Amino acid sequence: MQVNIHQAKTQLSQLLARVEAGEEVVIARAGKPVAKLVKLDSTLKRRVPGRYRGQGYIAPDFDEPMRDFEDAFYGS
């Protein structure tokens, strides 16, 4: 289904009901599609804090000055 912006503004509740029923709604400006309303996937997984613990690495010299970069940026 395609609607213009004015229709989308005035009939948003009805359009959302159609989207919840599984329909996709395209919003158009001057007949050209600019956005699509689709139902969100309700099976999104909740984030688990610490899931990637131990998988990252920060070098011991992470916050040390980068001499090569400084020389290139500021000149030797």
N, CA, C and O atoms as CSV, one atom per row, in Angstrom:
chain,resi,resn,atom,element,x,y,z
A,1,MET,N,N,0.840,-1.171,0.000
A,1,MET,CA,C,0.000,0.000,0.000
A,1,MET,C,C,0.886,1.235,0.000
A,1,MET,O,O,1.904,1.267,0.692
A,2,GLN,N,N,0.512,2.246,-0.765
A,2,GLN,CA,C,1.260,3.494,-0.812
A,2,GLN,C,C,0.319,4.648,-0.468
A,2,GLN,O,O,-0.798,4.731,-0.978
A,3,VAL,N,N,0.800,5.542,0.417
A,3,VAL,CA,C,0.022,6.715,0.799
A,3,VAL,C,C,0.902,7.947,0.687
A,3,VAL,O,O,2.128,7.848,0.727
A,4,ASN,N,N,0.273,9.109,0.546
A,4,ASN,CA,C,1.071,10.330,0.515
A,4,ASN,C,C,1.305,10.815,1.951
A,4,ASN,O,O,0.717,10.286,2.894
A,5,ILE,N,N,2.149,11.802,2.105
A,5,ILE,CA,C,2.530,12.267,3.439
A,5,ILE,C,C,1.324,12.796,4.205
A,5,ILE,O,O,1.194,12.536,5.401
A,6,HIS,N,N,0.451,13.524,3.545
A,6,HIS,CA,C,-0.727,14.068,4.226
A,6,HIS,C,C,-1.589,12.933,4.784
A,6,HIS,O,O,-2.030,12.995,5.931
A,7,GLN,N,N,-1.827,11.909,3.982
A,7,GLN,CA,C,-2.607,10.759,4.450
A,7,GLN,C,C,-1.910,10.097,5.634
A,7,GLN,O,O,-2.562,9.715,6.606
A,8,ALA,N,N,-0.596,9.962,5.556
A,8,ALA,CA,C,0.147,9.320,6.640
A,8,ALA,C,C,-0.006,10.101,7.936
A,8,ALA,O,O,-0.151,9.511,9.007
A,9,LYS,N,N,0.025,11.430,7.843
A,9,LYS,CA,C,-0.120,12.252,9.047
A,9,LYS,C,C,-1.526,12.144,9.634
A,9,LYS,O,O,-1.690,12.048,10.851
A,10,THR,N,N,-2.516,12.160,8.787
A,10,THR,CA,C,-3.894,12.168,9.293
A,10,THR,C,C,-4.404,10.777,9.661
A,10,THR,O,O,-5.335,10.661,10.458
A,11,GLN,N,N,-3.818,9.720,9.101
A,11,GLN,CA,C,-4.316,8.364,9.340
A,11,GLN,C,C,-3.261,7.457,9.957
A,11,GLN,O,O,-3.267,6.248,9.724
A,12,LEU,N,N,-2.361,8.027,10.735
A,12,LEU,CA,C,-1.253,7.236,11.271
A,12,LEU,C,C,-1.738,6.036,12.090
A,12,LEU,O,O,-1.204,4.936,11.943
A,13,SER,N,N,-2.732,6.231,12.940
A,13,SER,CA,C,-3.215,5.118,13.767
A,13,SER,C,C,-3.725,3.969,12.914
A,13,SER,O,O,-3.426,2.807,13.191
A,14,GLN,N,N,-4.495,4.285,11.876
A,14,GLN,CA,C,-5.019,3.239,10.997
A,14,GLN,C,C,-3.885,2.558,10.227
A,14,GLN,O,O,-3.903,1.343,10.031
A,15,LEU,N,N,-2.912,3.340,9.798
A,15,LEU,CA,C,-1.779,2.752,9.069
A,15,LEU,C,C,-0.984,1.828,9.975
A,15,LEU,O,O,-0.553,0.756,9.551
A,16,LEU,N,N,-0.790,2.239,11.220
A,16,LEU,CA,C,-0.059,1.373,12.159
A,16,LEU,C,C,-0.819,0.078,12.421
A,16,LEU,O,O,-0.202,-0.975,12.581
A,17,ALA,N,N,-2.126,0.138,12.465
A,17,ALA,CA,C,-2.923,-1.080,12.641
A,17,ALA,C,C,-2.714,-2.025,11.463
A,17,ALA,O,O,-2.616,-3.238,11.645
A,18,ARG,N,N,-2.646,-1.471,10.265
A,18,ARG,CA,C,-2.405,-2.309,9.082
A,18,ARG,C,C,-1.002,-2.912,9.124
A,18,ARG,O,O,-0.804,-4.074,8.768
A,19,VAL,N,N,-0.041,-2.113,9.558
A,19,VAL,CA,C,1.333,-2.611,9.666
A,19,VAL,C,C,1.410,-3.723,10.694
A,19,VAL,O,O,2.078,-4.732,10.469
A,20,GLU,N,N,0.728,-3.548,11.829
A,20,GLU,CA,C,0.720,-4.596,12.857
A,20,GLU,C,C,0.106,-5.886,12.334
A,20,GLU,O,O,0.447,-6.974,12.798
A,21,ALA,N,N,-0.793,-5.768,11.374
A,21,ALA,CA,C,-1.422,-6.946,10.766
A,21,ALA,C,C,-0.517,-7.601,9.721
A,21,ALA,O,O,-0.872,-8.629,9.145
A,22,GLY,N,N,0.662,-6.996,9.476
A,22,GLY,CA,C,1.608,-7.613,8.559
A,22,GLY,C,C,1.769,-6.908,7.227
A,22,GLY,O,O,2.579,-7.329,6.402
A,23,GLU,N,N,1.020,-5.854,7.004
A,23,GLU,CA,C,1.097,-5.136,5.738
A,23,GLU,C,C,2.245,-4.117,5.772
A,23,GLU,O,O,2.569,-3.582,6.833
A,24,GLU,N,N,2.847,-3.856,4.636
A,24,GLU,CA,C,3.856,-2.809,4.529
A,24,GLU,C,C,3.209,-1.581,3.916
A,24,GLU,O,O,2.426,-1.685,2.971
A,25,VAL,N,N,3.542,-0.413,4.461
A,25,VAL,CA,C,2.978,0.838,3.972
A,25,VAL,C,C,4.121,1.721,3.501
A,25,VAL,O,O,5.057,1.992,4.253
A,26,VAL,N,N,4.044,2.167,2.256
A,26,VAL,CA,C,5.048,3.057,1.686
A,26,VAL,C,C,4.499,4.474,1.739
A,26,VAL,O,O,3.363,4.724,1.335
A,27,ILE,N,N,5.313,5.405,2.242
A,27,ILE,CA,C,4.921,6.807,2.292
A,27,ILE,C,C,5.639,7.526,1.155
A,27,ILE,O,O,6.853,7.402,0.996
A,28,ALA,N,N,4.875,8.274,0.372
A,28,ALA,CA,C,5.424,8.924,-0.817
A,28,ALA,C,C,5.246,10.434,-0.741
A,28,ALA,O,O,4.302,10.936,-0.131
A,29,ARG,N,N,6.168,11.143,-1.372
A,29,ARG,CA,C,6.077,12.594,-1.537
A,29,ARG,C,C,6.007,12.836,-3.042
A,29,ARG,O,O,6.903,12.447,-3.790
A,30,ALA,N,N,4.933,13.481,-3.468
A,30,ALA,CA,C,4.709,13.764,-4.892
A,30,ALA,C,C,4.784,12.479,-5.721
A,30,ALA,O,O,5.298,12.481,-6.840
A,31,GLY,N,N,4.265,11.384,-5.161
A,31,GLY,CA,C,4.226,10.121,-5.888
A,31,GLY,C,C,5.503,9.308,-5.852
A,31,GLY,O,O,5.540,8.197,-6.380
A,32,LYS,N,N,6.568,9.848,-5.230
A,32,LYS,CA,C,7.835,9.128,-5.164
A,32,LYS,C,C,8.032,8.573,-3.752
A,32,LYS,O,O,7.998,9.334,-2.785
A,33,PRO,N,N,8.236,7.256,-3.618
A,33,PRO,CA,C,8.408,6.648,-2.295
A,33,PRO,C,C,9.611,7.237,-1.552
A,33,PRO,O,O,10.693,7.398,-2.117
A,34,VAL,N,N,9.392,7.553,-0.270
A,34,VAL,CA,C,10.484,8.089,0.555
A,34,VAL,C,C,10.678,7.309,1.847
A,34,VAL,O,O,11.741,7.400,2.461
A,35,ALA,N,N,9.682,6.546,2.271
A,35,ALA,CA,C,9.809,5.785,3.524
A,35,ALA,C,C,8.894,4.567,3.474
A,35,ALA,O,O,7.942,4.506,2.696
A,36,LYS,N,N,9.220,3.589,4.345
A,36,LYS,CA,C,8.403,2.389,4.414
A,36,LYS,C,C,8.137,2.065,5.878
A,36,LYS,O,O,9.061,2.022,6.690
A,37,LEU,N,N,6.864,1.836,6.211
A,37,LEU,CA,C,6.504,1.386,7.550
A,37,LEU,C,C,6.397,-0.134,7.515
A,37,LEU,O,O,5.646,-0.696,6.718
A,38,VAL,N,N,7.148,-0.783,8.378
A,38,VAL,CA,C,7.096,-2.242,8.465
A,38,VAL,C,C,7.025,-2.635,9.932
A,38,VAL,O,O,7.453,-1.883,10.808
A,39,LYS,N,N,6.496,-3.785,10.186
A,39,LYS,CA,C,6.374,-4.289,11.551
A,39,LYS,C,C,7.758,-4.665,12.066
A,39,LYS,O,O,8.554,-5.287,11.362
A,40,LEU,N,N,8.028,-4.272,13.319
A,40,LEU,CA,C,9.297,-4.631,13.932
A,40,LEU,C,C,9.307,-6.104,14.288
A,40,LEU,O,O,8.277,-6.686,14.626
A,41,ASP,N,N,10.475,-6.691,14.208
A,41,ASP,CA,C,10.649,-8.085,14.590
A,41,ASP,C,C,10.587,-8.167,16.106
A,41,ASP,O,O,11.476,-7.659,16.790
A,42,SER,N,N,9.559,-8.793,16.633
A,42,SER,CA,C,9.389,-8.864,18.087
A,42,SER,C,C,10.272,-9.921,18.727
A,42,SER,O,O,10.248,-10.093,19.945
A,43,THR,N,N,11.051,-10.632,17.918
A,43,THR,CA,C,11.912,-11.675,18.469
A,43,THR,C,C,13.329,-11.174,18.711
A,43,THR,O,O,14.268,-11.964,18.806
A,44,LEU,N,N,13.477,-9.852,18.808
A,44,LEU,CA,C,14.803,-9.309,19.074
A,44,LEU,C,C,15.307,-9.825,20.411
A,44,LEU,O,O,14.568,-9.858,21.395
A,45,LYS,N,N,16.553,-10.223,20.438
A,45,LYS,CA,C,17.130,-10.761,21.660
A,45,LYS,C,C,17.584,-9.624,22.570
A,45,LYS,O,O,18.078,-8.596,22.106
A,46,ARG,N,N,17.412,-9.822,23.835
A,46,ARG,CA,C,17.874,-8.840,24.810
A,46,ARG,C,C,19.384,-8.906,24.892
A,46,ARG,O,O,19.992,-9.966,24.742
A,47,ARG,N,N,19.980,-7.736,25.138
A,47,ARG,CA,C,21.432,-7.678,25.277
A,47,ARG,C,C,21.844,-8.338,26.586
A,47,ARG,O,O,21.163,-8.220,27.604
A,48,VAL,N,N,22.958,-9.026,26.537
A,48,VAL,CA,C,23.497,-9.688,27.722
A,48,VAL,C,C,24.793,-8.984,28.089
A,48,VAL,O,O,25.784,-9.106,27.370
A,49,PRO,N,N,24.803,-8.251,29.193
A,49,PRO,CA,C,26.029,-7.553,29.586
A,49,PRO,C,C,27.177,-8.537,29.799
A,49,PRO,O,O,27.006,-9.595,30.405
A,50,GLY,N,N,28.330,-8.172,29.294
A,50,GLY,CA,C,29.510,-9.006,29.481
A,50,GLY,C,C,29.624,-10.167,28.527
A,50,GLY,O,O,30.483,-11.030,28.709
A,51,ARG,N,N,28.783,-10.213,27.518
A,51,ARG,CA,C,28.797,-11.348,26.593
A,51,ARG,C,C,30.160,-11.510,25.910
A,51,ARG,O,O,30.589,-12.633,25.641
A,52,TYR,N,N,30.829,-10.411,25.634
A,52,TYR,CA,C,32.106,-10.470,24.922
A,52,TYR,C,C,33.299,-10.248,25.841
A,52,TYR,O,O,34.392,-9.923,25.377
A,53,ARG,N,N,33.091,-10.422,27.142
A,53,ARG,CA,C,34.177,-10.246,28.096
A,53,ARG,C,C,35.335,-11.182,27.746
A,53,ARG,O,O,35.138,-12.367,27.476
A,54,GLY,N,N,36.536,-10.625,27.757
A,54,GLY,CA,C,37.722,-11.417,27.481
A,54,GLY,C,C,38.039,-11.565,26.007
A,54,GLY,O,O,39.057,-12.168,25.666
A,55,GLN,N,N,37.214,-11.043,25.123
A,55,GLN,CA,C,37.452,-11.204,23.699
A,55,GLN,C,C,38.136,-9.995,23.076
A,55,GLN,O,O,38.533,-10.038,21.911
A,56,GLY,N,N,38.276,-8.929,23.836
A,56,GLY,CA,C,38.937,-7.739,23.318
A,56,GLY,C,C,40.356,-7.643,23.845
A,56,GLY,O,O,40.731,-8.345,24.784
A,57,TYR,N,N,41.137,-6.772,23.236
A,57,TYR,CA,C,42.522,-6.602,23.649
A,57,TYR,C,C,42.903,-5.138,23.522
A,57,TYR,O,O,42.658,-4.514,22.490
A,58,ILE,N,N,43.497,-4.593,24.561
A,58,ILE,CA,C,44.028,-3.242,24.525
A,58,ILE,C,C,45.518,-3.344,24.810
A,58,ILE,O,O,45.928,-3.846,25.857
A,59,ALA,N,N,46.310,-2.871,23.883
A,59,ALA,CA,C,47.767,-2.937,24.028
A,59,ALA,C,C,48.208,-2.107,25.235
A,59,ALA,O,O,47.577,-1.100,25.558
A,60,PRO,N,N,49.278,-2.520,25.898
A,60,PRO,CA,C,49.761,-1.772,27.059
A,60,PRO,C,C,50.145,-0.333,26.719
A,60,PRO,O,O,50.068,0.542,27.582
A,61,ASP,N,N,50.553,-0.075,25.487
A,61,ASP,CA,C,50.956,1.275,25.096
A,61,ASP,C,C,49.829,2.030,24.390
A,61,ASP,O,O,50.090,2.950,23.614
A,62,PHE,N,N,48.597,1.652,24.650
A,62,PHE,CA,C,47.440,2.242,23.982
A,62,PHE,C,C,47.417,3.767,24.080
A,62,PHE,O,O,47.148,4.453,23.093
A,63,ASP,N,N,47.695,4.286,25.251
A,63,ASP,CA,C,47.593,5.732,25.441
A,63,ASP,C,C,48.929,6.463,25.328
A,63,ASP,O,O,49.023,7.639,25.680
A,64,GLU,N,N,49.947,5.786,24.846
A,64,GLU,CA,C,51.247,6.427,24.640
A,64,GLU,C,C,51.200,7.269,23.359
A,64,GLU,O,O,50.451,6.942,22.438
A,65,PRO,N,N,51.973,8.326,23.293
A,65,PRO,CA,C,52.006,9.140,22.076
A,65,PRO,C,C,52.459,8.320,20.868
A,65,PRO,O,O,53.318,7.445,20.980
A,66,MET,N,N,51.873,8.619,19.730
A,66,MET,CA,C,52.241,7.942,18.490
A,66,MET,C,C,53.273,8.818,17.789
A,66,MET,O,O,52.914,9.760,17.083
A,67,ARG,N,N,54.524,8.518,17.979
A,67,ARG,CA,C,55.600,9.369,17.477
A,67,ARG,C,C,55.549,9.541,15.960
A,67,ARG,O,O,55.722,10.652,15.459
A,68,ASP,N,N,55.315,8.464,15.232
A,68,ASP,CA,C,55.259,8.566,13.770
A,68,ASP,C,C,54.141,9.505,13.333
A,68,ASP,O,O,54.315,10.311,12.419
A,69,PHE,N,N,52.990,9.393,13.998
A,69,PHE,CA,C,51.856,10.240,13.670
A,69,PHE,C,C,52.164,11.698,14.018
A,69,PHE,O,O,51.907,12.604,13.225
A,70,GLU,N,N,52.708,11.906,15.191
A,70,GLU,CA,C,53.029,13.279,15.609
A,70,GLU,C,C,54.060,13.900,14.666
A,70,GLU,O,O,53.946,15.075,14.316
A,71,ASP,N,N,55.060,13.125,14.253
A,71,ASP,CA,C,56.057,13.654,13.328
A,71,ASP,C,C,55.403,14.017,11.983
A,71,ASP,O,O,55.710,15.055,11.397
A,72,ALA,N,N,54.518,13.168,11.514
A,72,ALA,CA,C,53.858,13.435,10.244
A,72,ALA,C,C,52.913,14.630,10.356
A,72,ALA,O,O,52.788,15.419,9.419
A,73,PHE,N,N,52.258,14.759,11.489
A,73,PHE,CA,C,51.278,15.821,11.658
A,73,PHE,C,C,51.935,17.185,11.945
A,73,PHE,O,O,51.600,18.203,11.339
A,74,TYR,N,N,52.858,17.158,12.871
A,74,TYR,CA,C,53.488,18.414,13.290
A,74,TYR,C,C,54.795,18.712,12.543
A,74,TYR,O,O,55.276,19.845,12.557
A,75,GLY,N,N,55.349,17.716,11.910
A,75,GLY,CA,C,56.643,17.868,11.243
A,75,GLY,C,C,57.774,17.538,12.184
A,75,GLY,O,O,57.650,17.711,13.397
A,76,SER,N,N,58.846,17.079,11.653
A,76,SER,CA,C,59.976,16.672,12.492
A,76,SER,C,C,60.829,17.856,12.880
A,76,SER,O,O,61.825,17.695,13.587
